[in-house]
Amino acid sequence: MKKINVLFFLVGLVFCTAQNKAVLYDFYEVPQALLLNPGVKAPYKWHAGVPLLSGFSMQAGTSGVTVNDLFANDGVDFNTKIRERAIYSMSQRDEFSLSGQLELFTVGFRGKNNPDNYYSFGMYGEGFFSQFWPQDLAILAFEGNATNIGRRFDLSHLTNQGEVVNVLHFGVNKRLDEDWTIGARAKLYSSVLEFKTKGNSGYFETTLGEQNILRNTVVADLSLETSGLQEFIDIIDEDSNTTQEDLINKFISRSLFGGNLGLGFDVGFTHNLSANTLVTGSLLDVGFIYHNNAVKNYSVTGSANNEGLEIILPEDLANFNTDLWQELVDDIEEQVDYTTDASSWVSLRPVKLYASIRHNFGNTSTKTVRRDNCGCAFNGAGSSGSSQNIDYKNAVGAQLFMINRPKGPQAALSAFYQKRLGNILALKTTYTIDKYSLSNIGLGLNFQAGPVNFYIMGDNLLGYRNVADSHYASLQFGFNILSWNDN
């Protein structure tokens, strides 16, 4: 039971691990929007997130089969569902993914001597797990090789990746003039654990044999790189009375820069094309992590041919022991090179790109004063109870999101409508098209009660009618204390 509990703990670490946040992007009443675009408008005098509660997000997606496809009580035999809805319906580009982020703390403040600058810093943990469907290997496992004589099963379909990483960051948001706001953010990564296998090649093939009925051939160039993972496995294998405590201590140690380190940066901008139309863009997580401790890598290279056990009848029938099987294993190991090593390696961060165009309309909820080159962009005497410098009552637009993934870039396109109701409530709804869904409707609400800011956002709301049949689900929420600037 203890091992089962520990296993679920580790799975939680990896699976509660962020990708497209269409609702939050450019929703600049929420300070966490700075993490998606360091050049977003920042109408605050200062902000401070409630520790561990300022930003939580979790997402799950499948571009292939859903839970309901396999387990719905629809009168269809389960094996038929597996065969028709999974094995033969999904391709190697179908993906199962889980991701998430937990903000540990965040603080932001406007420069006293240069009020055009807004500084922010903080720390968050994030991670993700991605498994691409191994199409050929799934067919081989389901059908076996007896009915697939002469078919080559492609080993390159083996692709997965997972990580847990802690990020310490510092950003500067600068208002250049009435039309331009730019920003940049520096990041220090501390990898807790990471594993990945991609770029594999080779095949498995069964043909007619010469000395036996069938001949199996394996040609492989496979690799799995891991860091940090072995330390957690070793703790589990010890199975002591302090296993769970040791796991938590190890996790904290590697989170607080006791793991593998890396560097990265974000950049972004907001540009007013006219008084009511603006464009934004950002590039996130341009960086790397250098893995040189707690590293364990695996590789299988070479080719092997085997026609099974060579049995002499009837003598071997009375002596059918493990030595015969060991001879088979030894024969394969002589032909295929299986190695493990602790060589350091570098992982690139999953670079993300956001872009949007937005048009504001309707009377703004607060009076906007234009100050061309007056050097007085912000008044230092802010009021924590007012929402100043919010320049829209209604807004519509479109957003683009792209992320670099193991099998190439993935993209999502969103249309949105945004609405402010006085100084208390702001809403944003989105319609997103991506590889997971063509009917993803999202909704975000931002509440302002004096200095207290609370937001909650969700994606694919139609899927909540039947979560088991949903291809995508997303939830974000958080609490902040902030003071707005006065015009």
N, C-alpha and C positions, 0 to 999 in steps of 0.2 A: 504494500500500500504506500509506503514511504517513497519508493521509486516512482510510483504512478503520480503522486503529488508533485514530486520534483520535476517530472517530465512535463506536467501541465504548467508548472512555473516557468520552465524554459520556453515552452511553446508560447506562453503568454508574452515573454520578453520579445520573441521574434515576431509573433503575429500581431501583437499590439504595436505594430511598428509603423511621404505624404505627397500626395501627388496633386492633381488639379483641384484648386480651391476657387471655382468659378464665382461663387457667391461672395466670398470675402474680397476677391481682387477689386481694387479701386473703391471699396466701400470705406471711405477714408474717415468716417466717424469712429471707426474701430481702430485703435492704435496697432493691432496686429496686422493691418494692411501694409504697414511698413516692411514686414518680413517678406511680402510678395512683390513689393516695388519700393526700394529705398528712396525713389524719387517721387512718390505719391504726395499729394497735398497733405500737409500736416498742420491742421488748424488748432493745435494745442499749445498751451503754455508749458505744461508738463503732464506726464502720466506715470502711473505706477501700477503694475499688474498685481493682483492678489496672488501671492506665491502658490504655485501648484494648481491654481484655479483660473489663471488669466487666459490660458489657451490650451484646449484639449480638442483633438480631432482624430477621427478614425474612419477609415474607408475600406470597403471590400468590394471586389468586382470579379466577375467571370464573363468572358466573352463566349463561352461555350455552354455546357450543360449546367442546369441549376439543380438545387436540392429537390425542388418539386418535380422536375423532369424524371428523377429516378425513384422518388419515394411517394409520389402522389397515389392515392387509393383510386386508381382509374381502371382497374380490371386488367391491366396489361402485365404480363409476366415480367418479373424483375430482370431476368436474363435477356429478354427481348429489349427492354429499355436500355440496358447496358450496351447491347450490340448496336441498336439503331440510333440511340440518342447520344451516345458517347463515342464508342469505338469507331463507328463509320461516319459520324456526323462532324466531328471536330478535326481541325487540321493542326499542323505544327505551329501555327501562328496564334492559335487560341491560348488564352492565358488565364490563370487564376492568380489573383494578387490581393494582398492585405497590406495596409499601410497606416501609419498614425504618427501623431506628434503630441508631446506633453511639454508645455512651457514651464520651466522651473521658476524663473523670475524674469521680469522685464521692467526697465525704467527708461524714461525719456524726459528731456528738458530742453528749453530754448536757451540759446546762448545769451548771456547777460550783456556782453560787449558787442555782440553781433547777432541781433535778434532774427536775422534772415536764416541763421543756422539752427537746426533742430538735431540734437544728439540723442541717440538711443543705444542701449546695450542690454544684454541679458544672456540667458542660457536656456536651451531646450534640448530634449532628447527626441530622437525620431528613428524610424527604421521602416523596412518594408520586406515583404517576402513575395517573390514572383516565381511561379512554376508554369513554364510553357508545356503544352500537351505533347508528350512524346509519341506521336502518331504511329510510327512504324513499330516501335517497341510495344505499344499497347495492343496492336494487332497480333504481334508475335506472342505476347503473353496470353491473349484470349484464344487464338486459333491453334497455337503451337506451330511446329515446323513441318509436321508430317504432310500436311495438305498444301504446303507452300514450297514445293521443290523448285529450285531455280530462282526463287525470289530473293532479292537482296534487301535486307532490312537496314535502313539508314541510321547509323549511330549518332549522326549530327543533330538528331531531334532532341538529344539530351541537353536541356538548357534550363537552369534555375539559378536564383541568386537571392541572398538574404543578408540583412545587416541590422545591427543596432548601433547607433552612434550618438554621442553627446556633442553639442555645438555651443561654444562660447563666441559671442559676436558683438561688434561695435559698429554703429552706422552713423553717417552724417547726411542729413537732408538739407539742401541749400536752395533757397528761393533766389534765383538770379535777377528776375524782373517780373513784370506783370504776366509774361507769357511763358516763362521757363522755370521749372523746378527740377533739379537733378539730385541724385543721391548715390551713395556707395556704402557697402557694408563689408567689413573684413571678418573672416571666420576662422576659428581654430577648432579643428575636429579631433575628438578622442574616440576611437573605434572600440566598442565593447566586444563585438564579435562580427565576423563577416565570413561568408562562404559564397563561392560562385563556381559554376562550371558552364562554359560556353566555348564556342569555336571548336567543338569536337568534330571528329571525322572518322570514317570507317564504316564497316558493314558486317552483318552476320548473314551467311548463306548456307543453305542445305542443298546438296546435289547427290546424285547417285554415286555410291562408293565402289571401290574396286575390291577391297578385302572384306567389306561388310555391306549391308544394304544401303546405308546412308553415310554421307561424308559431310561433316560440319566445318565451315571455314569462318574464322573471325579475323578481320583486319581492323585494327583499332589504333587510334591516336586520341586518347581521352585524358582529361586532367580535371582535378578538383583542387581549388586553392581555398584554404581556410586559415583564419587567425582568430585567436581567443576562444574558439569553440572547444578545442581539446581541453582547456583548463576546466571548463564547466563539465565536460564528460568525465574527466578524472575525479572531480568531486562527487559526481553521482556514483561512479564505480566504487568509491570508498565506502559508501553506504553506512556512514557513521551516525551517531546520535545528533550531530550538529550539521547534517547535510544541508538543510534549508538555510540555516544561518550562514554557513560557509558560501553558499551560492549567492546570497544577498550581499555579503561582504565583498565577494569577488566582483559582483556586478557594480557596486558602488566604487570600488577601487579603480576599475577599468574606465568607468564613466568620468571620474575626476582626474583625467589625464594620466592614468596608470596603464593605459592601453596604447595602441598604435596611433600616432599623431599625424595630422595633415593640415593643410592650409587651403583657403578658398576665398572667394569674394562674390558679391552681388553688385549689380549696377542697374540704374533705372532712371526714368525721366517722366515728366508730364509737360506737355506743350499745348498752349491755347492757340488753336487755329483762328478762332474768332472769339467774340465775347461769350458765346454759348457753346462752342464746339471745341473739343480737345482730344488729343491722342496721348496714349501712354505706352510705355514699353519697359520691360525689365528682363535681365538675364541673371539667373540664379544658380548658385552652387557651381561656379567655375573653379574647380580645384581638384585635390587629390588627397589620398591617405597612403602613407608609407607603412607597410606591414613588415615588421622585423622582430616582433616578440610574440611568443605563444603561437608560432606559425607551424602548420603541418599541411603539406601538400601531397597529393596522390596523383599518380599517372600510370596509365596502361598504354604501352606502345608495342607495335609489332604485329605479327600475323601467326595464326595457328591453324593447323588442319588435324582433324581427328575423326576416326571412324568408329569410335566407341571402344568398349572393352573387348579385348581379344581373349576368348574363352575356348579352351580345348575340352571337348566333350568325349566321354562323360566324366573325365578326371576332375575338372574344376567344379562340377556340380556338388561334390562332397567337400570342396575346399573353397567355397565362395565367401571369402572374408574381406576385411577392410583393406588388405594389401593390394587387391586388384583395383579398388577404387583409388587408393593412394598412387598407384602407378599411372592411372589416368590423369590425376591432378598434377603429378610431377611432370608428365609428358607435356601438358598444356603450359605449365610454368616455365619449362625449358624453352618454349617457342615464343612466349609473350613476356615482355619485360614489365613487371609490376614493381614500382618503386614508391617510396615515401621520402620526403626531404623537408628541411626547414629553411629553404631559400626564401629570402625576402622578396616581396612583390609590391607593386603599386596598383591601387584601384582608383580610377577616375570617378568623380562624383557624377550622379545622374543630372546633367545640365538641363535646366528648365527655362523656357522662354514664354513670357506673357506679352500680349499686345492688345490694345483696345482703341476704339473710337467711340466718342460719347457726345451726345447733344443734350444740353440742359434747356428746359423751357418752363414757362409759368413764372409767376412772381416769386422771387426768392423769399425765404422765411425771415431773412434778416437783411437789413440795408447793406448794400455793398458799396464801398467807397473806393474809387480808383485813385491811386497815388502814383502817377507816372514819375519814376526816378526821384522820388522825394527822400529816399533813404529811411522811410518810416513804415516799413512793411507791416510791422507788428508793434502794438503798444504793450509795454511790459506789464501794465496793470490789468491782469486778466481776472476774470470772474469765473469761479468754479461752477456757477449755476447757469451760465449762458452758453449757447451754442453759436458762437460767432464764426464768421468766415466760412459758413456753409453756403455755397453759391448756387444752390438749385432747390427747386421745389419738386420738379419732375425731371427725370433723365431717361433716355433710351440709348441703346448702343449695341455694339458687338465686341466680342473678345475672342482671342486666339490663344490656345495653350499648346505647347509642344514639349516633349520630354525625350531625352535620349535613353533608349532601352536596349537590352542585349540583342534583340533582333531588328534594330533600327528604330528611327524616331516614331513616336506615336503623337497624334494630334487630336485636339478637341476644339469645336467651334461653338460659341455660346452667343445668344441674343439675350438682352436683359432690359428690364424696366425698373426704375428706382423712384421711390416716393418718400417725401418727408411730410410728417404730420406735426407741425409746430417744432418745438425744441425738445420734445420728449421721445418721439418714435420715428424711426426710419425703416423702410422696408425695401427689399430688393428681391426680385424674382428673375430666374434665369431659365432658358431652354437650351439644353446642351446636346450636341450630337458627337458621339465618339464610338470607339470600338465596342464598348460595353452596352450602349443603349442608343436608340434613335428617338426616345421619348422621355428624356431626363429633364424633369421640371424641378427646379430648386427654389428655396425660399429662405431669406434671411431677415431677421428682426433685430434691430438695435434699440435698446431702451436707455434713456438718460434720465436719472432721478437725482437732481442736484449734481454732486461730483461723482456719483456712482454710475458706471457704465456696464451694462450687461448685454451680451449678444448671444444669439443662438441661430444656427444655420443648418439646413439639411438639403441633400440632393436626392433626386429620383423619388419624389414624394408619391408618385403613383404606384411605385413598387411596394410601399408600405401596406397596401391593401392585402398583399400576400408576399411577405418577406422571403419565404422559401422559394418563390418563383421569380424573385428579382435578380437581375444581372448586376446590379450596382446599388450600394448603400453608402451614405456618408453623413456624418454628424460632427458639428463643431459648436463649442460654446466657451464662454469665459467671462470673467469679471475684471474691471479696471477701475481705478480712481484717477480722475483727470481734471485738469483745469483748462478751460478754453481761453483762447486769445480774444481780446476786444478789438474792434476796429478803431 
